[in-house]
Amino acid sequence: MCLAGVPLRLANMQIANLFPARRSTVITLYSGAFTASASIFIFTKYGYDAGLDWEWVCYVLVAFSACMLPITLFCLPVDRIRDDSEKGRESLFKKVGDIAVITTGQVGKFNAIPVSPLSVKKTFEGLEPVPQMKVIQHSSEKDLSTTLSEEQLPFKTALTSFSFSLHQYWFSWLLLATLNYSGSLHLWMERISSDKHIVSMYTQIYGLCQVSSLILAPIAGIVMDRTLNSASQEPDFNKRKLIKLRSGFWPMLFTTLAQAIVQFCKFFENDTSVYISIAFTTILRSFHVAVATAYLRIRFPASHFNRLLGIMSTTAAVGSLLQFPLYVWESRSTEDVFQVNLFNCIALMLCFVHPLHLLITPLQKKFIRREAEIILKVKSAS
């Protein structure tokens, strides 16, 4: 699953490059589908309980997986789906070639030189000066130059930035808390009821609720895309960048609040707390990966997106191994359950720093100014 499922999800994020104006929506839609895949286990369980052979369940899953092969081989590009910044660089180089002329030197070689008032062309009458060309820069070309400047931010700077470190902690801990909730759910249910049928009913309800991730996840992307589209109308670069950075505030804050409600419910041992936690866990699972991926695409240059996403996912996967000592700690006694829940709440409080720090305007302007200085140094060095 590590060699197939996760790389497939990361590769599918490139589909968003086909929809620049709805990139966050597409990313959250794919992430929501990835989250809803947990419900497949419930459907296979229903089929197995109804008398369907386990071999046929596996055959059906293999058949659906095989359907992706022809689409991958014949419908997708060979290497990757280029985003608008890469297409912009190609069009820029093409325009540079259009304003170059080819003249014959004394040694018979062809030299490409830019057109200027000093350039001359050979005619039947002799040599005539070429009139100076006026290059008109349209608004799209101005945006193109800005995009190219952002793409020059070094990868090391993005990786070691405070924003990425904070985002890494936010993503990793929420993932760990979600996995710990799923893994220790039966411990919580067994403390509430000893009836196995009731525990099984809770599990089935939890699995079926994950289907709603297909509908809930794109909501966060739609909110982020609306903010980004409004930011594109801002002429000032710094203000436009600030609006883009803040586009993930409400989705990330809502996701963190959902996790806080789930952790708060685990302090109580009754049916109402279980149902409330299942509802908010469904929202959490829908938004968590989707919002984290979309924000990463917005906050950092597109050329670094795949590498940063891979590093973020790998680091979070390694950190998720902490769920096993937390599970052992919780399973010991009732007092340990309270201590585990208290520890989770304290660690979760630090996650609120990530969305809230986006509202600190001087801090965000400092980040923008520092990155601009680094980009200028890179441009001057090259």
Order of alpha helices (4+ residues) and beta strands (2+ residues): alpha-alpha-alpha-alpha-alpha-alpha-beta-beta-beta-beta-alpha-alpha-alpha-alpha-alpha-alpha-alpha-alpha-alpha-alpha-alpha-alpha-alpha-alpha
